[in-house]
Amino acid sequence: MSAEEAEQRKQSMTSAEHSMTNGNTEKIPKTPKKQKQQDKPPAGGFDSTPVPKADPGYTLKFTFHYATRLPIADLNSMSSDPYIVAQLNTNLPTRHKEDPNMRFRTRTLRKTTEPVWNCEWIVAHVPPSGFQLKARIYDEDPADHDDRLGNVHVHADRIDDEWPGIQEQAYKIKKRMGSKRAYLLRACTAMFSKGMHMSGDLYISVQNLGRTQGEGGRMWTVGPNYWTQHLSPMIGRIAGTKDPGKDGTEQYNFQANQFQLSGPVPPELYHRYVEFKPFVKGMFTTKGLRGRVLSKGLHHQHSRVYNYDRTTTYGVFDRPTQDMTLKFLDLVHFDQGGRIFTYVLSLDGLFRFTETGKEFGIDLLSKHTMHSDVSIYIACSGEFFIRRLKNPSKSFEDQETHPPADISNGPPKSESPKDPAYYELIIDNDSGTYRPNAKYLPLLKDFFSNNFPGLKIMTLDCTGDKEKMGKMKREQFERKKVEGEKRTFVQGDGDSMSSSDEEDLDAQAKGKNKGGKLEQGLHAIEEPKDAVLNWAHGDQARERREEEDDQAAIRGG
């Protein structure tokens, strides 16, 4: 067949096909596969998976009393700065295997090997099948890495109405995963001190407070409501942010805040990270070398922002009260300076936040990813700010507020009134990382209203209320230019005031920003070096040893 005949045959077949499709039904052209993938929304965001059904559990109060004979981690002071990180494990099924564990951190005590914490942690709906409490004792060392001083495991095989609990019982601190350096120092000290023992004890109580009301299926923290304020001169220097010191001189500082709120967080507030770029999944799941580098970099950023050291301030409330509301307002500086804050709310009600704004030059990748410590699932995220009302008895919409207006009885001319009734918290769901569902913002409002009594709450949807939200944030920004203090604590960069971080993450993953260690690590991915690979394998080995230690402790009972 000649080329001309073949072309004629092709045209006749095309004509016949066209005539067949011009009847009562017209042939619908197929959508290219690539276009289908582009039209499909990225995975993540709101997750409707229900909480697995279970019988009501018990409310337990864990008390970490004190420890004895801890090893010496600091040769200069011949002492340690100990704290405990506790994790509560049960056989309750989770909605997803990526759900975070229940964890609690005590405050750090300074220069002691005989620390007395007496910290309480009350948890609801611990199942009748019992629990495993894993307590790890660390020495805080902001300049280096925190040394592990040992582990303790507490087991309860069954809980019922008659379960007597545990009364200030001593548990041997297991040294297997402890710092070899710390125990070597203790061994050297023991050689010259009579009666000094190598093994220490941790004293713990567990009290049964009775059946938890309502449906079981998930545990949550009842209280107490611990808060911490973290100050970092190093990040303050990078950002160029200053704070008046106690002696009247200015000093660099950066502030981050954590507030444990009383649960339960509404179960509908359940959001997964959004896979808006191919590399994002690897970053959250630590799959592949690129994912491990990104994830480790973000964990490092989180630990720098929420850094525990001698400047960290601790506080606690037994339950939500107006005093607790005033403490929250104090942490955000009431209505001073037109501040806007970025926040993340964890599934267990841990509320993390720092100030944010386009004028800051710290490159911390995704703000919400950093705040969540790269958590796959959270409750909600976005931004918030505070407005002061001229008349606390009137609604927000019916009166002037500061910002944007200058009203009496407060900044910029006088101190902020110390009455929560004068303030309104405006909180939104503006987060590109998790994209919280606007349908459940009323539940978020109720949750914050219960935890901050006396404070008025308004929620805004970043899509449905985009115009209103943008206007109010511009007013905050304009007020900051007029009234802003030298004390400004935030992270983030770029020209957008939004917390949407897709562009920043994309730029970082492509290695466009080469300034910091994380960016240099990303650049190294293109030409992997032995040091990077050894570091990755070292992390895996450490995690494997810790898991083996935990399993051995469980088998040993």
C-alpha positions as CSV (number, residue, x, y, z in Angstrom):
1,M,0.0,0.0,0.0
2,S,1.3,3.4,-1.0
3,A,1.7,6.3,1.4
4,E,-1.1,8.2,-0.5
5,E,-3.5,5.2,-0.2
6,A,-2.8,4.9,3.5
7,E,-3.5,8.5,4.1
8,Q,-6.9,8.2,2.3
9,R,-7.8,5.2,4.3
10,K,-7.0,7.0,7.5
11,Q,-9.2,9.9,6.5
12,S,-12.1,7.6,5.6
13,M,-11.9,5.9,9.0
14,T,-11.9,9.2,10.8
15,S,-14.9,10.3,8.8
16,A,-16.8,7.2,9.6
17,E,-16.0,7.5,13.3
18,H,-17.2,11.1,13.2
19,S,-20.5,10.1,11.5
20,M,-21.1,7.4,14.2
21,T,-20.7,9.9,17.0
22,N,-23.1,12.6,15.5
23,G,-26.3,10.7,16.4
24,N,-28.4,11.1,19.4
25,T,-25.4,11.0,21.7
26,E,-22.3,12.9,21.1
27,K,-19.0,11.3,21.9
28,I,-17.4,12.9,24.9
29,P,-13.6,13.4,24.5
30,K,-11.5,11.7,27.1
31,T,-9.8,13.8,29.7
32,P,-6.0,13.4,29.6
33,K,-4.7,11.5,32.7
34,K,-2.4,14.3,33.6
35,Q,-5.3,16.8,33.6
36,K,-7.3,14.5,35.8
37,Q,-4.5,14.4,38.3
38,Q,-4.3,18.2,38.3
39,D,-8.0,18.6,38.8
40,K,-8.1,16.2,41.7
41,P,-7.6,18.0,45.1
42,P,-4.4,17.0,47.0
43,A,-4.7,14.3,49.7
44,G,-5.1,15.5,53.2
45,G,-7.0,18.2,55.1
46,F,-10.1,17.2,57.0
47,D,-10.4,13.5,57.8
48,S,-13.9,12.2,58.6
49,T,-12.6,8.8,60.1
50,P,-14.7,8.3,63.3
51,V,-13.2,7.5,66.7
52,P,-13.3,3.7,67.2
53,K,-16.1,2.7,69.6
54,A,-15.0,1.5,73.0
55,D,-16.5,1.3,76.5
56,P,-15.9,4.2,78.9
57,G,-12.5,4.1,80.5
58,Y,-11.1,5.5,83.8
59,T,-9.7,8.9,84.7
60,L,-6.2,8.4,86.2
61,K,-3.9,10.9,87.8
62,F,-0.2,10.2,87.3
63,T,2.1,12.0,89.7
64,F,5.9,12.1,89.2
65,H,7.2,12.7,92.7
66,Y,11.0,12.6,92.7
67,A,14.1,10.7,91.7
68,T,17.1,9.6,93.7
69,R,20.7,9.1,92.8
70,L,20.6,10.4,89.3
71,P,23.9,10.3,87.4
72,I,26.0,13.5,87.0
73,A,25.7,14.9,83.5
74,D,27.6,18.2,84.0
75,L,31.2,17.9,85.2
76,N,31.4,21.7,85.9
77,S,28.6,21.7,88.4
78,M,28.9,18.0,89.3
79,S,25.1,17.8,88.9
80,S,22.3,17.5,86.4
81,D,19.3,19.5,85.1
82,P,16.7,16.7,85.0
83,Y,13.3,16.5,83.5
84,I,10.9,13.6,82.5
85,V,9.1,12.9,79.2
86,A,6.3,10.4,79.8
87,Q,4.4,8.5,77.2
88,L,1.2,6.6,77.9
89,N,0.4,3.5,75.8
90,T,-2.7,1.4,75.7
91,N,-4.4,-1.1,73.4
92,L,-7.0,1.3,72.3
93,P,-7.3,1.3,68.5
94,T,-6.5,4.6,66.9
95,R,-8.2,6.3,63.9
96,H,-4.9,6.1,62.0
97,K,-1.6,4.6,62.8
98,E,0.0,8.0,62.4
99,D,-2.0,9.5,65.4
100,P,0.5,11.0,67.9
101,N,1.1,9.3,71.3
102,M,-0.1,10.8,74.6
103,R,2.9,12.6,76.1
104,F,3.7,14.8,79.0
105,R,6.8,16.8,80.0
106,T,7.7,17.9,83.5
107,R,9.5,21.1,84.2
108,T,13.3,21.1,84.3
109,L,14.9,21.3,87.8
110,R,18.4,22.9,88.0
111,K,21.6,21.5,89.5
112,T,20.3,18.4,91.3
113,T,20.7,14.7,91.2
114,E,17.8,14.4,93.7
115,P,15.0,16.2,91.9
116,V,11.5,16.7,93.4
117,W,8.9,17.5,90.7
118,N,5.5,16.5,92.2
119,C,4.1,17.1,88.7
120,E,0.6,15.7,88.0
121,W,-0.9,14.6,84.7
122,I,-4.6,13.7,84.6
123,V,-5.8,11.5,81.7
124,A,-9.4,10.5,80.8
125,H,-10.7,7.3,79.3
126,V,-7.7,5.0,80.1
127,P,-9.2,1.7,79.0
128,P,-10.1,-1.1,81.5
129,S,-7.5,-3.3,79.8
130,G,-4.7,-1.2,81.5
131,F,-1.8,0.8,80.4
132,Q,2.0,1.0,79.9
133,L,3.6,4.2,81.1
134,K,7.1,4.9,79.8
135,A,9.1,7.6,81.6
136,R,12.4,8.8,80.2
137,I,14.6,11.0,82.3
138,Y,16.8,13.5,80.6
139,D,19.4,16.1,81.4
140,E,18.7,19.4,79.8
141,D,21.6,20.8,77.8
142,P,20.6,23.6,75.4
143,A,24.1,24.1,74.1
144,D,24.4,20.4,73.1
145,H,21.9,17.5,73.0
146,D,19.9,16.4,76.1
147,D,21.5,13.3,77.6
148,R,19.3,10.4,78.5
149,L,19.7,9.5,82.2
150,G,17.6,6.4,82.2
151,N,14.1,4.8,81.7
152,V,11.3,3.6,83.9
153,H,8.3,1.5,82.8
154,V,5.1,1.2,84.8
155,H,2.5,-1.4,83.9
156,A,-1.1,-2.1,84.8
157,D,-2.7,-5.1,83.3
158,R,-6.3,-4.3,84.4
159,I,-8.2,-1.3,85.7
160,D,-11.6,-1.6,87.4
161,D,-13.6,0.2,90.1
162,E,-11.7,-1.6,92.8
163,W,-8.2,-1.0,91.3
164,P,-6.2,0.5,94.2
165,G,-3.8,2.4,92.1
166,I,-0.1,2.9,92.8
167,Q,1.1,4.8,95.9
168,E,4.4,6.6,95.6
169,Q,6.2,3.5,94.4
170,A,9.9,3.3,93.6
171,Y,10.9,2.1,90.2
172,K,14.5,1.3,89.3
173,I,15.9,3.6,86.7
174,K,17.3,1.4,83.9
175,K,20.7,2.5,82.6
176,R,20.8,0.6,79.4
177,M,19.8,3.6,77.2
178,G,21.3,6.2,79.6
179,S,24.2,8.5,78.7
180,K,27.5,6.6,79.0
181,R,29.2,9.8,79.8
182,A,26.8,10.6,82.7
183,Y,27.2,7.1,84.3
184,L,31.0,7.2,83.8
185,L,31.1,10.4,85.8
186,R,28.9,8.8,88.5
187,A,31.1,5.8,88.7
188,C,34.2,8.0,89.1
189,T,32.5,9.9,91.9
190,A,31.4,6.7,93.6
191,M,35.0,5.5,93.8
192,F,35.8,8.3,96.1
193,S,32.5,8.5,98.1
194,K,31.4,6.0,100.6
195,G,27.7,4.8,100.4
196,M,27.1,6.2,96.8
197,H,25.1,3.8,94.7
198,M,25.1,3.5,90.9
199,S,21.4,2.8,90.5
200,G,18.7,5.4,91.1
201,D,14.9,5.3,91.6
202,L,11.9,7.2,90.3
203,Y,8.9,7.5,92.5
204,I,5.5,7.5,90.8
205,S,1.9,7.4,91.9
206,V,-1.2,6.5,89.9
207,Q,-4.6,7.4,91.4
208,N,-7.9,6.1,90.1
209,L,-10.4,9.0,90.0
210,G,-13.2,6.8,88.7
211,R,-15.1,6.2,85.5
212,T,-14.9,8.8,82.8
213,Q,-18.2,10.1,81.7
214,G,-19.3,9.7,78.0
215,E,-18.2,7.4,75.2
216,G,-14.7,5.9,75.3
217,G,-12.4,5.3,72.4
218,R,-9.8,7.9,72.9
219,M,-7.8,9.3,75.7
220,W,-7.3,13.0,76.4
221,T,-5.7,15.3,79.0
222,V,-8.0,16.7,81.6
223,G,-5.3,18.8,83.2
224,P,-3.7,20.5,84.9
225,N,-3.2,23.4,82.5
226,Y,0.5,23.9,82.2
227,W,2.0,26.7,80.2
228,T,5.6,27.6,79.1
229,Q,7.2,30.7,77.7
230,H,10.3,30.1,75.6
231,L,12.8,32.9,75.0
232,S,15.6,32.5,72.5
233,P,18.3,35.3,72.2
234,M,19.9,33.4,69.4
235,I,16.8,33.5,67.2
236,G,16.1,37.0,68.3
237,R,19.5,38.0,67.0
238,I,18.9,36.3,63.7
239,A,15.5,38.1,63.4
240,G,16.8,41.4,64.7
241,T,14.2,41.5,67.5
242,K,14.9,43.2,70.8
243,D,13.4,43.2,74.2
244,P,14.0,45.7,77.1
245,G,16.0,43.9,79.7
246,K,15.6,44.0,83.5
247,D,18.5,46.5,83.8
248,G,17.0,48.9,81.2
249,T,19.3,47.8,78.3
250,E,18.0,46.1,75.2
251,Q,18.6,42.4,74.5
252,Y,17.8,40.2,71.6
253,N,14.9,37.8,72.2
254,F,12.3,35.6,70.5
255,Q,9.2,34.3,72.2
256,A,7.3,31.1,71.7
257,N,4.4,29.8,73.9
258,Q,2.8,26.5,74.8
259,F,-0.5,26.1,76.7
260,Q,-2.0,22.8,77.6
261,L,-5.7,23.2,77.4
262,S,-8.4,21.0,79.0
263,G,-9.8,18.3,76.8
264,P,-11.5,16.8,75.1
265,V,-10.7,18.5,71.8
266,P,-13.9,17.9,69.6
267,P,-13.3,14.7,67.6
268,E,-14.4,16.4,64.4
269,L,-11.3,18.6,64.6
270,Y,-9.1,16.0,62.9
271,H,-6.9,17.2,60.0
272,R,-4.0,15.6,58.1
273,Y,-1.2,17.4,56.3
274,V,-2.0,18.3,52.7
275,E,0.2,16.7,50.0
276,F,0.3,19.8,47.9
277,K,3.7,18.8,46.5
278,P,5.2,15.4,45.9
279,F,8.0,15.8,48.4
280,V,5.6,16.7,51.3
281,K,4.6,13.1,52.0
282,G,8.3,12.1,52.4
283,M,8.9,15.0,54.7
284,F,6.1,14.0,57.1
285,T,6.7,10.2,56.9
286,T,10.6,10.5,56.8
287,K,10.6,8.3,53.6
288,G,13.7,8.6,51.4
289,L,16.8,10.7,52.0
290,R,15.2,14.0,51.0
291,G,12.3,13.3,53.3
292,R,14.6,12.5,56.2
293,V,16.6,15.6,55.7
294,L,13.5,17.9,55.5
295,S,11.9,16.2,58.5
296,K,15.0,16.4,60.7
297,G,15.5,20.0,59.7
298,L,12.0,20.9,60.7
299,H,12.3,19.0,64.0
300,H,15.5,20.9,64.7
301,Q,13.7,24.2,63.9
302,H,11.0,23.3,66.3
303,S,13.4,22.5,69.1
304,R,15.2,25.8,68.5
305,V,11.9,27.8,68.6
306,Y,10.4,25.9,71.6
307,N,13.8,25.7,73.3
308,Y,14.0,24.7,77.0
309,D,16.7,26.5,78.9
310,R,17.3,28.6,82.0
311,T,15.2,31.4,80.6
312,T,12.1,29.2,80.1
313,T,9.2,30.3,82.3
314,Y,6.8,27.7,83.7
315,G,3.3,28.0,85.2
316,V,0.2,25.9,85.9
317,F,-3.5,26.3,86.6
318,D,-5.6,23.5,88.2
319,R,-8.5,24.2,85.8
320,P,-9.6,26.9,83.3
321,T,-10.4,30.2,85.2
322,Q,-10.4,33.9,84.4
323,D,-6.9,34.0,85.8
324,M,-5.8,31.5,83.2
325,T,-7.5,33.7,80.5
326,L,-5.5,36.7,81.8
327,K,-2.3,34.6,81.6
328,F,-3.0,33.9,77.9
329,L,-3.7,37.6,77.3
330,D,-0.4,38.4,79.0
331,L,1.5,36.0,76.8
332,V,0.1,37.7,73.7
333,H,0.5,41.2,75.2
334,F,-3.2,41.9,75.3
335,D,-4.1,44.3,72.5
336,Q,-0.7,46.0,72.2
337,G,1.0,46.6,69.0
338,G,-1.3,45.1,66.4
339,R,0.2,41.6,66.7
340,I,-0.9,38.6,64.7
341,F,0.0,35.1,65.9
342,T,0.4,31.7,64.1
343,Y,-0.9,28.7,66.1
344,V,-1.3,25.0,66.0
345,L,-3.7,23.0,68.3
346,S,-2.7,19.4,68.8
347,L,-5.2,16.5,69.1
348,D,-4.6,16.5,72.8
349,G,-5.2,20.2,73.2
350,L,-1.6,21.5,73.3
351,F,-1.9,25.1,72.0
352,R,1.4,26.4,70.5
353,F,1.8,29.9,69.1
354,T,4.2,32.7,68.2
355,E,3.8,36.1,66.7
356,T,4.0,36.3,62.9
357,G,4.2,38.9,60.2
358,K,5.6,39.7,56.8
359,E,8.3,42.1,58.1
360,F,10.3,39.3,59.8
361,G,13.2,37.7,58.1
362,I,13.6,34.3,59.8
363,D,13.4,31.5,57.2
364,L,11.7,28.6,59.1
365,L,10.0,26.9,56.1
366,S,6.4,26.0,56.9
367,K,5.2,27.8,60.0
368,H,2.5,25.3,60.8
369,T,4.7,22.3,60.0
370,M,7.3,23.7,62.4
371,H,4.8,24.5,65.2
372,S,3.3,21.0,64.9
373,D,6.8,19.4,65.1
374,V,5.9,17.7,61.7
375,S,2.8,16.0,63.1
376,I,0.9,14.1,60.5
377,Y,-2.5,14.8,62.3
378,I,-3.5,17.9,64.3
379,A,-6.8,19.4,65.5
380,C,-6.6,22.8,63.9
381,S,-4.1,25.5,62.7
382,G,-4.2,29.1,61.5
383,E,-3.7,32.6,62.8
384,F,-5.3,34.7,65.5
385,F,-5.1,38.2,67.0
386,I,-6.7,40.2,69.9
387,R,-9.0,43.2,69.8
388,R,-10.0,45.3,72.8
389,L,-13.6,46.5,73.1
390,K,-14.7,49.9,74.1
391,N,-17.7,48.6,75.9
392,P,-17.5,45.0,77.2
393,S,-21.3,44.7,77.4
394,K,-21.8,45.2,73.6
395,S,-21.0,42.9,70.7
396,F,-17.9,43.2,68.7
397,E,-19.7,44.4,65.6
398,D,-21.6,47.2,67.3
399,Q,-18.6,49.3,68.6
400,E,-15.1,50.6,68.0
401,T,-12.2,48.3,68.9
402,H,-8.5,48.6,69.3
403,P,-7.0,48.0,66.8
404,P,-7.9,49.8,64.5
405,A,-9.3,52.7,66.5
406,D,-7.7,54.7,69.3
407,I,-10.0,54.2,72.3
408,S,-9.6,55.1,75.9
409,N,-8.6,52.9,78.8
410,G,-5.7,51.1,77.2
411,P,-2.9,51.2,74.7
412,P,-1.2,53.1,73.3
413,K,-1.7,55.7,76.0
414,S,-2.2,53.6,79.1
415,E,-2.0,50.0,80.4
416,S,-4.3,47.3,79.1
417,P,-7.3,46.6,81.4
418,K,-6.9,43.4,83.3
419,D,-10.5,42.1,82.7
420,P,-11.1,39.4,80.0
421,A,-14.5,40.9,79.2
422,Y,-12.8,43.7,77.4
423,Y,-11.1,41.4,74.8
424,E,-12.1,39.3,71.8
425,L,-10.0,36.6,70.3
426,I,-10.3,36.5,66.5
427,I,-9.1,33.1,65.2
428,D,-9.1,31.6,61.7
429,N,-8.2,28.5,59.8
430,D,-5.6,30.1,57.5
431,S,-3.2,27.2,57.1
432,G,-2.0,25.8,53.8
433,T,-0.3,22.9,55.6
434,Y,-3.5,21.3,57.1
435,R,-6.4,23.3,55.5
436,P,-8.8,23.0,58.4
437,N,-12.5,22.5,57.5
438,A,-14.5,25.8,58.1
439,K,-17.6,23.7,58.9
440,Y,-16.2,22.9,62.3
441,L,-15.0,26.4,63.3
442,P,-18.0,26.7,65.7
443,L,-16.6,23.7,67.6
444,L,-13.2,25.4,67.8
445,K,-15.0,28.5,69.2
446,D,-16.7,26.4,71.9
447,F,-13.5,24.7,72.9
448,F,-11.6,28.0,73.4
449,S,-14.6,29.5,75.2
450,N,-14.5,26.7,77.7
451,N,-10.7,27.0,78.2
452,F,-10.6,30.8,78.4
453,P,-13.5,31.9,80.5
454,G,-14.7,35.5,80.0
455,L,-12.9,35.9,76.7
456,K,-15.1,36.6,73.6
457,I,-14.3,34.4,70.6
458,M,-14.9,35.1,66.9
459,T,-13.9,32.6,64.2
460,L,-13.2,33.5,60.5
461,D,-13.0,31.2,57.5
462,C,-10.0,32.0,55.4
463,T,-12.1,31.3,52.3
464,G,-15.6,32.3,53.1
465,D,-14.5,35.4,55.1
466,K,-11.5,36.1,53.0
467,E,-12.3,39.8,52.4
468,K,-13.2,40.5,56.0
469,M,-10.2,38.6,57.4
470,G,-7.9,40.4,55.0
471,K,-9.2,43.8,56.0
472,M,-8.8,43.0,59.8
473,K,-5.3,41.7,59.3
474,R,-4.4,44.8,57.3
475,E,-5.7,46.9,60.2
476,Q,-3.5,45.0,62.6
477,F,-0.5,45.5,60.4
478,E,-1.2,49.3,60.1
479,R,-1.6,49.5,63.8
480,K,1.7,47.7,64.3
481,K,3.5,50.3,62.2
482,V,2.2,53.1,64.4
483,E,2.2,51.4,67.8
484,G,4.6,48.5,67.5
485,E,7.2,48.0,70.2
486,K,10.7,46.8,69.6
487,R,9.7,43.5,71.2
488,T,8.5,41.4,68.3
489,F,8.7,37.7,68.3
490,V,7.9,35.7,65.2
491,Q,9.0,33.5,62.4
492,G,8.3,33.4,58.7
493,D,9.2,35.3,55.6
494,G,7.8,36.3,52.3
495,D,5.4,39.1,51.3
496,S,2.3,37.4,52.3
497,M,0.7,37.9,55.7
498,S,-1.0,34.5,55.3
499,S,0.3,31.3,57.0
500,S,0.0,29.5,53.7
501,D,3.4,27.9,53.2
502,E,3.2,26.1,49.9
503,E,5.5,28.4,48.1
504,D,8.1,28.5,50.9
505,L,8.2,24.7,51.2
506,D,8.5,24.3,47.4
507,A,11.4,26.8,47.2
508,Q,13.1,25.0,50.1
509,A,12.7,21.6,48.5
510,K,14.1,22.8,45.2
511,G,17.1,24.2,47.1
512,K,16.5,27.8,46.0
513,N,17.3,29.2,49.4
514,K,20.8,28.2,50.3
515,G,21.3,30.2,53.5
516,G,20.8,27.8,56.4
517,K,22.0,24.4,57.4
518,L,18.7,22.8,56.2
519,E,19.0,24.4,52.8
520,Q,22.6,23.2,52.6
521,G,21.4,19.7,53.5
522,L,18.9,19.8,50.7
523,H,21.6,20.9,48.2
524,A,23.6,17.9,49.4
525,I,20.8,15.6,48.4
526,E,21.7,16.2,44.8
527,E,25.2,14.8,45.5
528,P,24.8,12.6,48.6
529,K,28.0,12.4,50.7
530,D,29.1,9.8,53.2
531,A,28.6,12.2,56.1
532,V,24.9,12.6,55.3
533,L,24.4,8.9,54.8
534,N,26.2,8.1,58.1
535,W,24.1,10.6,59.9
536,A,20.9,9.1,58.6
537,H,21.9,5.6,59.4
538,G,23.0,6.8,62.9
539,D,19.5,8.1,63.6
540,Q,18.0,4.8,62.5
541,A,20.4,2.8,64.7
542,R,19.6,5.0,67.8
543,E,15.8,4.7,67.2
544,R,16.2,0.9,66.8
545,R,18.1,0.6,70.1
546,E,15.4,2.6,71.9
547,E,12.7,0.4,70.5
548,E,14.6,-2.7,71.5
549,D,15.0,-1.3,75.0
550,D,11.3,-0.6,75.3
551,Q,10.3,-4.1,74.1
552,A,12.8,-5.6,76.5
553,A,11.2,-3.6,79.4
554,I,7.7,-4.8,78.4
555,R,8.8,-8.4,78.3
556,G,10.5,-8.1,81.6
557,G,7.3,-6.7,83.1
